[in-house]
Amino acid sequence: MYHIESAGITDVGMRRKNNEDALFLDDQKQFYVVADGMGGHQAGEVASNLVVKTLWDYIKRFNGDDAVEELDDHDESLSTQANRLLAGIHLANKSVYQASQSNEMYRGMGSTVSTVYFTNNTLIAANVGDSPIYLIHDGSIELLSVPHTVLAEQRALDPENSKQLGNEFKHMLTRAMGVNETVQVDLSEIQCFKGDMLVIGSDGLTEKIDKEEIHQVVAKENPEKACQTLVDLSNTRGGSDNVTVIVLKIMDAKFSRGGFFKFLSKIFKR
Amino acid sequence: MPKLTLKFKDTKISDFLLEEGRSINIGRRESNDIVIENLAVSGMHAKIDSIDKGYLLTDLKSKNGTFVNGQLVATHWLGHGDTVSIGKHTLVFTYAEGEERSAGGAGGMDKTMVMDTEKYRDMLSKSSGNTAGTIRKKESTGVLSFLAGGDGEFELKKKLIKLGKDASNDIIVKGLMIGKTAATVSKRPKGYYLSYVGGMAKPKVNDVAVKESVLLKEFDIIELGPIKVQFIYKG
């Protein structure tokens, strides 16, 4: 079991009128999500809120290792919880897609999704779009999400040529929630440890603050304070986009090791 | 007002002034605002929309494509000095001296948008030039090759591979000191990580005990109790 301290806030920023970001945290189910919506009028807000709400509505039905109902896209190579998260993301994708198909006002809307979900002894990080998930472990910060932007994908394929790509590609997504009937999700399931920290954000966060700065703030302050500091920093620097951030700290990690080993390790610790 | 200078090779043909709020069409047909009479140019080849303070160039699925500064584009916010190539003709986009310059479409730039997947794949295959088949970087799969305590190879196809004594593990490792699940190998964007989970015996990578997680490099030697494997990338 992980013991987690968490906090999250979203802020409209200095330049935009609406907040198209959405977030949700639940320490009991240890489920955390950020979504960054897009689309004209109010559609961006509709999309991001629909993603967050649908995903949570799905996740909250389950406890621990409960099996997921068999879905067509059930992936044998993933754990029960990873499959559950994947199923929730697919469901959320469908609900946004259907809403956008059935209502002229919402045509073409979409959203990113970046989520972290804990099992008894692992964490699962999954994303669609460009909202970052960072893991801070042992003094270094690393991206756990895969940015689905034209620029990032080109950089990986062809570093030389990607330099010629204009700035507009930085925010041009190659995938998003609700744009097509199905969506491809990037997911990793990993071990994490006491003292590890996680940051989930919208791209408004990383637009103004680089990852080393994020690392410094999060390492120094408690989750609640760190969130506020990051949002304030982004707004001081112009705040051209909505800013959303969730900060998680792993306060303790305890795994059952079985009687004999528990006994042995007690002896050895003395 | 910014202008477009039409050239054929190095010879200047004419100038067009762009106006805020007015869209222009480029192509071979007479109905276009800028007519380029050349068979390499499609009837309706491209358009430039004035959006906010910026100018957005869009290729209208032309046969031979639209290039900006040598790069094939589907859409592009025009910036000062950009050279748009259509066939053998070029259009150079420039602002007048002292004129306020849009930072290449300030209006749309911060906005996130989703690229049409088909268009994107198309653009990719055209930009990468020579061999359209090679554009998708093959993701290589990690493999654990047994040196001791087992035979053959174990392909790391799952996102999370568990090693330990319990029957639920992917690789079962026997031994008194081995934990129920002793270690895991997980795939992250940066590569494969080996992590210690529990039990008295800690896994070792190149003879160094792993207390938490470590990024695996190709040819690393991993030991856990009686097993010894080498980490290799395949494909």
Interface residues (C-beta under 8 A of the other chain):
Chain A: D36 M38 S77 L78 S79 A82 G110 T112 N121 T122 D130 H137 D138 E142 L143 L144 S145 V146 V150 Q154 A156 L157 D158 N161 Q164 L165 G166 N167 E168 H171 M172 L173 T174 R175 A176 V179 N180 D186 L187 S188 E189 I190 Q191 F193 D203 E207 S240 D241 F255 R257 G258 F261 L264 S265 F268
Chain B: V68 N69 G70 Q71 V73 T75 H76 W77 G79 G104 G105 G108 M109 D110 K111 T112 M113 V114 M115 T117 Y120 L124 S127 S128 I135 K137 K157 K158 K159 L160 G179 K180 T181 T184 S186 K187 R188 P189 K190 Y193 S195 Y196 V197 G198 G199 M200 E212 S213
